[in-house]
Every structure is written in structure tokens, then in C-alpha cells.
Amino acid sequence: MADNYDDYSREQLLRLLRERDRRPRFGLVWERDEIDHDLSVNGDFVALDRDAALSCGDGPQHNLIVEGDNFDALRYLRMTHAGRVKCIYIDPPYNTGNRDFIYNDRFVDKDDAWRHSKWLEFMYRRLELARELLREDGVIFVSIDDNEVFHLGLLMEQVFGAANCIATFIWRKVDSPNDNKVTITPDHEFVLCYALSREAVRFSPMPAPDIVDAYRVGADGSRYRDRLMKKNGKNSLRRDRPTMFFPILDPDGNEVYPIHDNGEEARWAMSRDGVEKHREAGTLIWKQREKLGKTIWEPYAREFAPDDPVRPYPSIWADLSTMRQAKAMLRDIFDTSDLFSTPKPVELIERMLRMISDPNAIVLDFFAGSGTTAQAVLNLNKEDGGQRRFILVSSTETTADAPDKNLCRDVCAERVRRVIAGYTNRKGQAVDGLGGGFAYLRCRRIPPAAVFRGIEHAQVWTALQLIHDLALTPYDERQPLQAADTPRGRVLYLPRLDAAAVDALQAVISGVAQAVVYSWQPALVAQRLDDPRITCQPIPAFLVDRFGARASAAAGGGR
């Protein structure tokens, strides 16, 4: 878009120059001022309504499925889960131009002049919020294809920092020939992995049981292999590491030096201390061979096969299930034709969760699609007894052509419900359930001016439980107060202050070491109790403060 600078005032030109000076000299810039404002970005307070009929499982629920715009859900989760999420996986719209990306309630097609800028603005807002949810050792994995991978890489660097890039993985999504008469078939997708702090992240190695096949079986049944102590290949000469050139006494008492077959002076692959440790352990092995016309002794280090063989994870994932198997699994679960066009296989997300190796991780997916992430979490919990928790966020994806569509309710939550309880597949076989449960919640926006009169007691209690890392229980309006215990003490919500509530409160706090009481009249509560063990917090001001200033900045900043 060309500007006629002749029509600009001196002040306008100076402002433009200052803005240009502030722009990064290298990095990603998109037309934020030229595109329509993202209507999902707003300053409203967000509350969650629990739907008991769509929730799953008995008793308190740690897992969450949230229906609503993921920008709203992320702002809410920042209030309740900031700094607590270990792993985020998302599979956002790929912006192919084929009706897969909706911006301001309309599909973005290939001919949209601001197609990439709209996608970047959409993603930027959400990634900024997602970053605030991660633990110090947290990581985020993002699936993407060729349409936006290079833009996304620069955007991830802008949000998380180039130093926190872990890897770009390649997943082979196709395992069958493509007969579309095209020259090149798109057989892969990318998974970009970034950390909040690369130094804090620790990944587990990949189990590799096939490694033991490279070891011989000894007479005692142990598996071993012998490695030549002389260094070969790159940097294998004496001049490369002079201190690694020294004699070792062979079985005949002669000094043996590392010498290449061409007569060049080489070096050992380990230090004197390393050689001595092998000698003491009985794993310094001597073998005779012919070299330069002589029979000589050569030293080897004997290594035994590990009990739990592992290797580093590769960056190319061609050994996992593909999209074909993912679609087949969905057809099995629902006993119907395809309900979701681009599901990811459970094994793909299981790999990410195995890498982070945290049996107590909170796992977030705010483009939850068909609910694969929840199934991966439940699978691993059943496998190793872990207590991982999932938070899924999915929209209804309602459009003018499909006003009754509800992807979150009818596909995502229903899939998770079936794998929890068990189901009958297309062959009529019973598939055992994985167990567990979830609370089904809906986002509700409340204008800032209406929060003090618009927020409901059940919404307050839901927020307080999540803030204090409690499993969700329904609000019981029959009780004068709501109470729950945490490792730090008792949490109480007092919806109204009357004689019955005060009596109940005094009974509940009797004998506790510490308690926090949330009340609409905290000063009166503190006055009536006058107890140093009790902290009083104002409702809804406490929630508004946690949600507030940063939410307004996120809604209006940068425009």
C-alpha cells in the first residue's frame, strides 16, 4: 500500500520515522495495522460454566475440556494456570486457503491479500498467552505444513526466543502411494519444538531395545562388544590430542602405542585413567592381528549391553502411525465415516509426552480438534501409572452453513468419553476403557463493568479451585460455604455473610493450621473471625486482579 508522503505533516513524518527506527532489523514483520482487528481479542473478563451433563466420570475431576474461543480460554487459563503447564501441543489451522482457517467468522481463502498477516496475528496473540502458561522447564510442540512453516518459525523465535529452539521434527504423515498424478507428494509435516528456557529442559532418551542386537552373547549369557581403543576417523592423529598418545603394556610386557595401518602416529580414544579403569575392571581385552608385516597385540575396551538400552530421539519421525491410521482409529471409536478430516495419530503425541518424561505433567492442547491429546495422556497414565492431566480447548466451529455444528461437544469430548468408558469398534469388538474423567466447561465473556454483578457463585468456585490446583467439584448452592483442602491449608468460598455462614465457617476452620477465605465482604469476615490463621480475599476483585491488567494490555496492545 503506497503512501503519499507529500500530504503528511511534519509531526506525522517524525512519528513514522520513530516507528521505523523501533522496528527490528531482522525478524518477522507483518501488516498488523492494515488487517481487520481480530474480533476474538477483547477486554472482557472470562468465566467458565461447568456442564454436568457433558462432564465425564465420578468424583472430582482434574482433566478439563473447554468449549469456546481459544483466546478467551487462554486468558482464563493464565489466571488459573500461569507457570504450571509442562507441555503444550497444538495443531493449528495450516492456512492452506482451502477453507481451513476462519478469521473474524469468515474463511480466509488463497486470494486474500492479507492471508498470511491474518494468520500471523491470530497465532501471535495465542502464542503470547501460551508462553505465560509454561513452567520454567516447559515445552511447546506445534504441528504445521509447508504453507506457514517458515513464517511460524520466525514467529516462534519472536515469542520464545531463538535460543529456546529445541528442534524441528519431521513426521511422515503418509504411508501409501499418492495417485493424484502430481509431480511431488506432500508426505510429511513439521513439528516445531520450543522451550520457555532451553537450559531448564531435560528430555528423556528414546527406548531402543534393538541396540542389544549389536552385542555378542558370551559364554555366561551376557551381551558384550569390544571397541578398539585406538581412535579412528576425524581427529584421530597424535597431533590432534598429544596427551592421548602414550604406551600401554601388552600381555607380553611390551609397550604398545596407537599406530594407524599406514604407519601414522594415532591416539587412543580415552585417557590414561580410562585405560586403567578398564584394566582394573577386567574389560581391557587384547587381541592379536597382523599389522605392517608383524603380529601385534591391540587393546580393546569391552562394553556390556545396557539393561535399559536407549538412544537420542531422531528428528525424522518415519516410524510412527500416519494420518491414515489416525482416521481409521476415529472410525473405530465412532463407528461411522470420517468426522474429522485431519486427525493426528495418538502415537505422535505420545512420543512428545515420552520425551518430556513427566508422569505428573499438565498437558495443554488449545486447538484440540478430535481430542487425540487426551487419549495420548490417558494411554500413558494407564501404561505407567502416571497422573498426567489434560486441558483441551476446542471451539464449536459453527458457521453460517452449519449453525448447529459443535466440534468440541460432538467430536472432541465424545471421543474422550468413549475412550475413557470403552467402546465397541467397527468389527464388533469391545475395546476396554482407559478410565479417568473430565469436566466440560464453556467460556462466557463478561464485560468488565458487569463483572461485579454478572459473575456467578459457581463460576467463582470453579476459578478458585483451579487457581489452587484442586480437582473440580460442582458448586453446592445448598451449603452456606464451599471448602476444599490443599497442601498449604484450607480454601473456602463464602458467597454470602449471615449467621449460618459464620457458624459454618467457624466450624470448618476449627483445627486447621491455615486457611484463606474468599468473600464478597472480606473486611466483615476478618472482623468477625479476628484469627491470625485466616487470610481474607475479596471476590470478585481477587479474580479480576489476576485476570485484569495484563488481559487489557493483551487485548489492546500493539495496535
C-alpha positions in Angstrom: 0.0 0.0 0.0 1.7 3.2 -1.2 1.7 6.4 0.8 1.8 9.9 -0.5 4.2 11.3 2.0 3.8 14.8 0.5 0.5 15.0 2.3 2.0 14.2 5.7 2.6 16.8 8.3 6.0 17.2 9.9 4.7 15.5 13.1 3.3 12.5 11.1 6.6 12.0 9.3 8.5 12.2 12.5 6.2 9.6 14.1 6.7 7.3 11.1 10.5 7.6 11.3 10.5 6.9 15.0 8.3 3.8 14.5 10.6 2.6 11.7 13.6 3.1 14.0 12.0 0.9 16.6 11.3 -1.9 14.2 13.6 -4.9 14.4 16.4 -5.0 11.9 16.0 -8.7 11.5 12.9 -10.8 12.2 9.3 -11.1 11.3 7.1 -8.1 10.5 3.5 -8.4 9.3 0.9 -5.8 8.3 -0.8 -5.5 11.7 -2.3 -2.1 11.1 -3.7 -2.9 7.7 -5.7 -6.0 8.6 -9.0 -6.2 10.3 -8.8 -6.2 14.1 -9.1 -9.8 15.4 -12.6 -9.8 16.9 -11.7 -12.5 19.4 -9.2 -10.2 21.1 -11.2 -8.2 23.6 -11.0 -6.8 27.2 -13.9 -8.9 28.6 -13.5 -10.9 31.7 -13.9 -14.7 31.0 -15.7 -17.1 33.3 -16.3 -20.8 32.9 -19.6 -22.6 33.2 -19.5 -26.3 34.1 -21.9 -28.5 32.2 -22.5 -31.6 34.5 -24.4 -33.4 31.7 -21.4 -33.3 29.4 -18.8 -33.9 32.0 -17.5 -37.5 32.4 -16.6 -39.6 35.4 -17.5 -39.6 39.1 -15.9 -37.5 41.8 -13.6 -34.5 41.5 -12.1 -34.0 38.0 -8.6 -32.8 37.2 -9.0 -33.0 33.4 -10.7 -30.2 31.6 -12.4 -29.8 28.2 -13.2 -26.2 27.5 -15.6 -25.1 24.8 -15.1 -21.7 23.4 -12.7 -19.4 21.5 -9.2 -20.4 22.5 -8.1 -16.8 23.0 -10.8 -16.5 25.7 -9.8 -19.8 27.2 -6.1 -18.9 27.2 -6.7 -15.7 29.1 -8.8 -17.6 31.6 -6.0 -20.3 32.0 -3.5 -17.5 32.5 -5.5 -16.5 35.6 -5.6 -20.1 36.9 -2.6 -22.0 35.5 0.2 -19.4 34.8 3.6 -21.1 35.1 2.1 -24.6 35.7 1.9 -26.3 32.3 4.7 -28.7 31.4 3.8 -29.4 27.8 1.7 -27.7 25.1 0.8 -29.4 21.9 -1.2 -27.6 19.2 -2.2 -28.4 15.7 -3.4 -25.0 14.4 -5.1 -24.3 11.1 -2.5 -24.5 8.3 -3.8 -21.6 6.3 -3.9 -23.6 3.1 -6.5 -21.3 1.6 -8.9 -24.2 1.3 -11.5 -23.2 3.9 -9.4 -24.4 6.9 -8.8 -21.0 8.6 -11.5 -18.7 9.9 -10.7 -15.1 10.8 -13.5 -12.9 12.2 -16.1 -15.5 11.3 -15.1 -15.8 7.7 -12.8 -18.3 5.9 -9.5 -16.9 4.6 -9.0 -18.1 1.0 -6.0 -18.1 -1.2 -6.9 -14.8 -2.8 -7.0 -12.8 0.4 -4.2 -10.2 0.1 -3.7 -10.3 3.9 -3.9 -14.1 4.2 -0.5 -14.6 5.9 -0.8 -11.5 8.1 -4.1 -12.5 9.4 -2.8 -15.9 10.3 0.3 -14.5 12.0 -1.7 -12.0 14.0 -4.1 -14.8 15.0 -1.3 -17.1 16.1 0.8 -14.4 17.7 -1.9 -13.4 20.2 -2.4 -17.0 21.3 1.3 -17.9 21.5 2.0 -14.9 23.7 -0.6 -16.2 26.1 0.5 -19.8 25.8 4.1 -18.8 26.8 2.8 -17.4 30.1 1.3 -20.8 31.0 4.5 -22.8 30.7 6.6 -23.9 33.6 10.2 -22.9 33.6 11.1 -26.4 32.2 8.0 -26.3 29.9 8.0 -27.0 26.1 5.6 -26.4 23.2 5.2 -28.5 20.1 3.4 -27.1 17.1 2.4 -29.1 14.0 2.5 -27.3 10.7 3.0 -27.9 7.0 4.7 -26.0 4.1 2.1 -23.2 3.9 3.3 -21.4 7.1 6.3 -23.3 8.5 8.8 -20.6 7.7 6.6 -17.8 9.0 5.8 -19.9 12.1 9.5 -20.5 12.8 10.2 -16.8 12.8 7.1 -16.1 14.9 8.2 -18.8 17.4 11.6 -17.1 17.7 9.9 -13.8 18.3 7.7 -15.2 21.1 10.1 -17.7 22.7 13.5 -16.5 21.5 15.8 -18.1 19.0 18.0 -19.5 21.8 15.0 -21.6 23.0 14.5 -23.5 19.8 14.8 -27.3 20.6 14.3 -28.9 17.2 12.2 -29.0 14.0 10.9 -32.6 13.7 9.6 -34.1 10.5 6.7 -36.5 10.8 5.8 -38.8 7.9 2.1 -38.4 7.6 1.5 -40.6 4.5 2.4 -44.3 4.2 0.6 -45.1 0.9 1.2 -44.2 -2.7 -0.4 -41.0 -4.0 -2.2 -41.5 -7.3 -3.2 -37.9 -7.9 -0.9 -37.6 -10.9 1.2 -34.9 -9.2 4.9 -34.4 -9.5 5.6 -34.1 -5.8 3.5 -35.5 -3.0 3.4 -33.8 0.4 4.2 -36.9 2.5 5.4 -35.0 5.7 4.5 -32.3 8.2 6.7 -30.5 10.6 6.6 -30.3 14.4 8.4 -27.2 15.8 9.5 -27.6 19.4 10.5 -24.6 21.6 11.1 -24.3 25.3 10.4 -21.5 27.7 14.0 -21.9 28.9 16.2 -24.3 27.0 18.7 -24.6 29.9 15.9 -25.8 32.2 14.5 -28.5 29.8 15.5 -32.2 30.3 14.4 -34.7 27.7 14.4 -38.5 28.2 16.2 -40.6 25.7 14.3 -42.9 23.4 14.0 -46.6 24.3 16.0 -48.7 21.8 15.7 -52.4 22.6 17.2 -53.3 19.2 20.5 -51.9 20.3 21.4 -55.1 22.1 21.3 -56.9 18.7 24.7 -55.4 18.0 26.2 -57.2 21.1 27.6 -60.7 21.1 26.4 -63.3 23.5 29.2 -64.5 25.8 29.6 -68.0 27.4 27.9 -66.7 30.5 24.9 -65.4 28.6 25.9 -61.7 28.9 25.9 -59.5 25.8 29.0 -57.6 25.0 31.0 -55.9 22.3 34.7 -54.9 22.0 35.6 -51.4 20.8 39.1 -50.7 19.5 40.9 -48.4 21.9 42.7 -46.7 19.1 40.8 -43.6 17.8 39.9 -43.8 14.1 38.4 -41.2 11.7 38.4 -37.5 12.3 40.8 -36.0 14.9 42.5 -39.4 15.3 46.1 -38.3 14.9 48.7 -37.8 17.7 48.9 -34.1 16.9 45.1 -33.7 17.4 45.4 -34.8 21.0 49.0 -35.2 22.1 48.2 -36.3 25.6 46.3 -39.3 24.3 49.5 -40.7 22.8 51.1 -43.0 25.4 52.1 -46.6 25.8 50.0 -49.5 27.2 51.7 -52.7 28.3 50.5 -55.7 26.3 50.3 -59.3 27.7 54.0 -59.8 26.7 55.1 -56.8 28.7 55.8 -54.7 25.6 54.8 -51.1 25.2 52.0 -50.6 22.6 51.4 -47.2 21.0 48.4 -46.2 18.8 49.6 -46.5 15.2 47.4 -46.4 12.1 47.7 -49.1 9.5 49.6 -46.7 7.2 52.2 -46.1 9.9 51.0 -42.7 11.1 51.1 -42.0 14.8 47.5 -42.0 16.1 46.0 -41.6 19.5 43.9 -43.6 22.0 40.1 -43.0 22.3 40.5 -42.5 26.1 42.9 -41.1 28.7 45.3 -43.0 30.9 42.7 -43.0 33.6 40.2 -44.5 31.3 42.5 -47.3 30.3 43.4 -48.0 33.9 39.7 -48.3 34.8 39.2 -50.9 32.1 42.3 -52.8 33.3 41.0 -52.9 36.9 37.6 -53.9 35.8 38.9 -56.7 33.6 37.4 -55.2 30.5 40.8 -54.4 28.8 40.9 -57.0 26.1 43.9 -57.9 24.0 43.6 -59.4 20.5 46.4 -60.3 18.1 46.4 -59.2 14.5 48.8 -58.6 11.6 49.9 -55.0 11.0 52.8 -53.8 8.8 54.0 -57.4 8.4 54.1 -58.1 12.1 51.9 -60.0 14.6 50.9 -57.5 17.2 48.6 -57.1 20.2 45.9 -54.5 20.0 43.8 -53.3 23.0 40.0 -53.2 23.1 37.5 -52.0 25.6 34.8 -54.5 26.4 31.4 -52.9 26.8 28.3 -54.8 28.1 24.8 -54.2 26.8 22.8 -51.8 28.9 19.9 -53.1 30.9 17.6 -50.4 29.5 19.1 -49.5 26.1 18.3 -46.0 24.9 19.4 -43.6 22.2 18.7 -40.0 21.3 15.4 -39.2 19.6 15.8 -38.7 15.9 14.5 -35.5 14.2 12.8 -37.5 11.5 9.7 -39.5 12.7 9.1 -42.1 10.0 8.4 -44.9 12.5 5.0 -43.6 13.8 1.5 -44.1 12.7 0.3 -41.9 9.8 -2.9 -39.9 9.2 -4.4 -43.0 7.6 -4.2 -44.9 10.8 -5.5 -41.9 12.8 -8.6 -41.7 10.6 -9.1 -45.5 11.0 -9.0 -45.1 14.8 -11.6 -42.4 14.7 -13.9 -44.5 12.5 -13.5 -47.3 15.0 -14.3 -45.2 18.0 -17.4 -43.6 16.5 -18.4 -46.5 14.2 -19.0 -44.0 11.4 -17.4 -42.3 8.5 -14.8 -39.6 8.9 -15.9 -36.9 11.4 -12.6 -35.0 11.3 -10.5 -34.6 8.2 -7.0 -34.2 9.6 -6.6 -36.2 12.9 -3.2 -36.8 14.3 -2.3 -40.3 15.4 -2.1 -40.9 19.2 1.4 -42.3 18.8 2.6 -38.9 17.6 1.6 -37.1 20.7 2.6 -40.0 22.9 6.2 -39.5 21.6 6.2 -35.9 22.7 5.0 -36.9 26.1 7.6 -39.7 26.4 10.3 -37.1 25.6 9.3 -34.8 28.4 9.0 -37.8 30.7 6.9 -36.3 33.5 4.3 -38.6 34.9 2.6 -35.6 36.6 2.6 -33.2 33.7 -0.2 -30.8 32.9 -0.7 -31.1 29.1 -2.5 -28.4 27.2 -3.9 -28.5 23.7 -5.8 -25.3 22.7 -6.5 -26.5 19.1 -7.9 -29.8 20.4 -9.6 -30.9 17.2 -10.7 -34.5 17.7 -9.2 -34.9 21.2 -6.2 -37.0 20.3 -4.1 -35.3 23.0 -6.4 -36.5 25.8 -6.2 -40.1 24.5 -2.4 -39.9 24.5 -2.4 -38.7 28.1 -4.8 -41.4 29.2 -2.8 -44.1 27.4 0.4 -43.2 29.1 -1.3 -42.9 32.5 -2.6 -46.4 32.1 0.8 -47.7 30.9 2.9 -46.3 33.7 0.5 -45.3 36.5 1.2 -41.6 35.9 -1.1 -38.8 37.0 -0.8 -36.6 33.9 -3.6 -34.2 33.3 -5.0 -32.8 30.1 -6.6 -29.5 29.3 -8.3 -29.4 25.9 -9.7 -26.3 24.3 -11.9 -26.5 21.2 -14.4 -24.3 19.5 -17.8 -25.3 18.1 -16.6 -24.3 14.6 -20.2 -23.1 13.9 -20.6 -21.4 10.5 -23.5 -19.9 8.5 -23.6 -23.2 6.6 -23.5 -25.3 9.8 -25.2 -23.3 12.5 -25.7 -26.4 14.7 -22.1 -27.7 14.5 -20.3 -28.3 17.7 -16.9 -29.9 17.2 -16.0 -29.6 20.9 -19.1 -31.4 22.2 -19.9 -33.9 19.5 -16.4 -35.0 18.4 -13.7 -33.9 20.9 -15.5 -34.6 24.2 -17.4 -37.5 22.8 -14.2 -39.2 21.6 -12.6 -38.7 25.0 -15.7 -40.0 26.8 -15.7 -43.2 24.7 -12.0 -44.0 25.2 -12.5 -43.4 29.0 -15.5 -45.7 29.2 -14.7 -48.2 26.5 -16.5 -48.7 23.2 -17.3 -51.3 20.5 -15.3 -50.9 17.3 -16.4 -51.4 13.8 -15.7 -55.1 13.9 -18.0 -55.6 16.9 -15.1 -56.0 19.3 -15.2 -54.5 22.8 -12.3 -52.1 23.5 -11.5 -51.6 27.2 -11.8 -48.1 28.6 -8.8 -46.2 29.8 -10.5 -44.8 32.9 -10.5 -41.2 34.1 -12.8 -38.4 33.6 -13.1 -34.7 32.7 -15.1 -31.6 33.5 -16.8 -30.0 30.5 -16.7 -26.2 30.7 -17.9 -23.3 28.5 -16.3 -19.9 28.2 -18.6 -17.0 29.0 -17.5 -13.4 28.4 -18.5 -10.8 30.9 -17.9 -7.1 30.1 -15.5 -5.5 32.6 -18.1 -3.1 34.0 -20.5 -6.0 34.7 -18.2 -8.4 36.5 -19.2 -7.4 40.0 -22.8 -8.1 39.3 -22.5 -10.6 36.5 -20.2 -13.3 37.8 -22.0 -16.3 39.4 -21.1 -18.2 42.5 -20.5 -21.4 40.6 -18.1 -19.6 38.2 -16.2 -18.1 41.2 -15.8 -21.6 42.9 -14.6 -23.1 39.6 -11.9 -20.4 39.3 -10.8 -20.7 42.9 -10.4 -24.5 42.7 -8.3 -24.2 39.5 -6.2 -21.4 41.0 -5.4 -23.6 44.0 -4.7 -26.7 41.8 -7.7 -28.6 43.1 -9.8 -31.2 41.3 -13.1 -29.7 40.2 -16.2 -30.4 42.3 -19.6 -28.8 41.5 -20.8 -25.7 43.4 -23.3 -26.8 46.0 -25.8 -24.0 46.5 -27.4 -25.8 49.4 -24.3 -25.2 51.5 -23.5 -21.9 53.2 -19.9 -22.1 52.1 -17.7 -24.2 49.8 -14.5 -25.7 51.2 -11.5 -27.7 50.0 -8.1 -28.7 51.3 -4.7 -28.0 49.7 -1.2 -28.9 50.9 -1.0 -25.3 52.1 -4.2 -25.2 54.0 -8.0 -24.9 53.6 -9.6 -22.9 50.8 -13.1 -21.5 51.5 -15.6 -19.5 49.4 -18.3 -17.6 51.3 -20.9 -16.5 48.8 -22.9 -14.5 51.5 -22.4 -13.4 55.0 -25.0 -14.3 57.5 -25.3 -16.0 60.9 -25.5 -19.5 59.4 -22.4 -18.8 57.2 -20.4 -17.5 60.1 -21.2 -20.6 62.2 -20.3 -22.9 59.3 -17.1 -21.0 58.7 -16.0 -21.2 62.3 -16.7 -25.0 62.4 -14.8 -25.6 59.1 -11.7 -23.6 60.2 -11.5 -25.2 63.6 -8.2 -27.1 64.0 -6.7 -26.0 60.6 -3.3 -24.5 60.6 -4.0 -22.1 57.8 -7.0 -21.0 55.7 -7.9 -18.5 53.1 -11.4 -17.2 52.9 -12.8 -15.7 49.7 -15.7 -13.4 50.3 -17.8 -10.6 48.9 -17.4 -8.9 52.3 -13.8 -9.7 53.4 -13.5 -6.9 55.9 -16.5 -8.1 57.8 -15.3 -11.7 57.7 -11.9 -10.6 59.1 -13.6 -8.5 61.8 -15.8 -11.4 62.9 -13.1 -14.0 62.9 -10.1 -11.9 64.1 -7.9 -15.0 63.6 -4.2 -14.8 62.5 -4.5 -18.2 60.8 -7.1 -16.8 58.4 -6.4 -14.7 55.3 -9.4 -13.0 53.7 -9.5 -12.1 49.9 -12.2 -10.0 48.2 -14.4 -11.5 45.5 -14.6 -10.8 42.6 -11.7 -8.3 42.9 -9.2 -11.1 43.6 -10.1 -12.8 40.3 -10.3 -9.5 38.4 -6.9 -8.5 39.6 -5.4 -11.9 38.4 -7.2 -11.6 35.1 -7.2 -7.8 34.7 -4.4 -5.5 33.8 -2.5 -8.0 31.6 -5.7 -9.0 29.9 -6.5 -5.5 28.9 -2.9 -5.0 27.7 -3.2 -8.2 25.6 -6.5 -7.0 24.1 -5.3 -3.6 23.1 -1.5 -3.7 23.0 0.4 -3.2 19.8 -2.4 -1.6 17.8 
